[in-house]
Amino acid sequence: MKPDTLSEDEIRQRIDALGPWFHNIDLRGIPTAPRHFLGDYPNVKWRRFSSVIPDSLQGMSVLDIGCNAGFYSMEMKRRGADRVLGVDTDEEYLAQARFAAEVNGLHIEFRKMSTYDVGELNEKFDLVIFMGIFYHLRHPLLALDLIYEHVARDLLLFQSMQRGGSGVDTIERNYDFWTTEPFDSPGYPKLHFVEHKYADDPTYWWVPNRACVEAMLRSAGFRITAHPETEVYLCRRAARPQADGPVYPSRGNGR
Ligand SMILES: C[S@@+](CC[C@H](N)C(=O)[O-])C[C@H]1O[C@@H](n2cnc3c(N)ncnc32)[C@H](O)[C@@H]1O
């Protein structure tokens, strides 16, 4: 049966069958994750920064990396984006996203793909969304480098959990070898390595402080244009401060 003709009971059954959900999405009045530990998430977060996204995205293309059940993909389609592509490595989340978009009557493409493989898309997007995935990556700077090189045409919407100091030190362009104090300051850019788990989750790898988020975005070639919410940044693709881009390791055996 087509999702847009499902009864309330049928929607409830499909929500249960496709769960558990990380995104709480309203499907014709039925919430997918009503007991989310962060409240009505990500709607509560979206409301704090939605004003920095253009009201109309007509004529624009959007790539939502780590789209989960498609909350942000759907909001972008509601703002009129011509094309929205959501990618995620998790088939179960992609199944939720496809169902939610269909129930809401929104035409969005969802594809299984890792952020490390975005070069395969051979396409640039006017807006790339990279929300809530940075700290789940073993190679976060590589991911930003690949986004810059392959898929970002203009805007990047970025969010990362942050831990550590929220200050941002003024960093000199160089320090001599015997200068060590800046590294001990809470406002120096720092990535905290999670060897095992955080919040019972083994997919956390590197949790940055605020200074680190901002420095890494700049280093990857993104100019911060708005910081509407503690964890959220809107950036524009700019000139890269350094010439070196993503690494492409050789794989041995002459390949
Ligand atoms: C915390 S959720 C964030 C979901 C959504 N972007 C948001 O901000 O609400 C992280 C998502 O990233 C996905 N993910 C993790 N590693 C990934 C990778 N290498 N490439 C693409 N998606 C990935 C997970 O499956 C999950 O859906």
The ligand as an SDF file (V2000), in Angstrom:
LIG
                    3D

 27 29  0  0  0  0  0  0  0  0999 V2000
   24.0470   11.3710   15.3560 C   0  0  0  0  0  0  0  0  0  0  0  0
   23.3720   10.8740   13.8110 S   0  0  0  0  0  0  0  0  0  0  0  0
   23.0830   12.4900   13.0870 C   0  0  0  0  0  0  0  0  0  0  0  0
   21.8990   12.4700   12.1630 C   0  0  0  0  0  0  0  0  0  0  0  0
   21.5340   13.8140   11.5350 C   0  0  0  0  0  0  0  0  0  0  0  0
   22.5270   14.2670   10.5920 N   0  0  0  0  0  0  0  0  0  0  0  0
   21.2940   14.8430   12.6020 C   0  0  0  0  0  0  0  0  0  0  0  0
   22.1020   15.7760   12.7350 O   0  0  0  0  0  0  0  0  0  0  0  0
   20.3020   14.7380   13.2950 O   0  0  0  0  0  0  0  0  0  0  0  0
   24.7960   10.3120   12.8740 C   0  0  0  0  0  0  0  0  0  0  0  0
   24.4290    9.6830   11.5320 C   0  0  0  0  0  0  0  0  0  0  0  0
   25.6220    9.5380   10.7600 O   0  0  0  0  0  0  0  0  0  0  0  0
   25.6020    8.2650   10.1300 C   0  0  0  0  0  0  0  0  0  0  0  0
   26.9840    7.9020    9.8070 N   0  0  0  0  0  0  0  0  0  0  0  0
   27.9510    7.4500   10.6380 C   0  0  0  0  0  0  0  0  0  0  0  0
   29.1090    7.2730    9.9670 N   0  0  0  0  0  0  0  0  0  0  0  0
   28.8650    7.6220    8.6720 C   0  0  0  0  0  0  0  0  0  0  0  0
   29.6630    7.6780    7.5080 C   0  0  0  0  0  0  0  0  0  0  0  0
   30.9340    7.3100    7.5110 N   0  0  0  0  0  0  0  0  0  0  0  0
   29.1060    8.1270    6.3600 N   0  0  0  0  0  0  0  0  0  0  0  0
   27.7830    8.4920    6.3330 C   0  0  0  0  0  0  0  0  0  0  0  0
   26.9820    8.4540    7.4130 N   0  0  0  0  0  0  0  0  0  0  0  0
   27.5060    8.0350    8.5630 C   0  0  0  0  0  0  0  0  0  0  0  0
   24.9070    7.3660   11.1380 C   0  0  0  0  0  0  0  0  0  0  0  0
   24.3890    6.1840   10.5530 O   0  0  0  0  0  0  0  0  0  0  0  0
   23.8260    8.2940   11.6710 C   0  0  0  0  0  0  0  0  0  0  0  0
   22.6490    8.2250   10.9080 O   0  0  0  0  0  0  0  0  0  0  0  0
  1  2  1  0
  2  3  1  0
  2 10  1  0
  3  4  1  0
  4  5  1  0
  5  6  1  0
  5  7  1  0
  7  8  2  0
  7  9  1  0
 10 11  1  0
 11 12  1  0
 11 26  1  0
 12 13  1  0
 13 14  1  0
 13 24  1  0
 14 15  1  0
 14 23  1  0
 15 16  2  0
 16 17  1  0
 17 18  1  0
 17 23  2  0
 18 19  1  0
 18 20  2  0
 20 21  1  0
 21 22  2  0
 22 23  1  0
 24 25  1  0
 24 26  1  0
 26 27  1  0
M  CHG  2   2   1   9  -1
M  END
$$$$
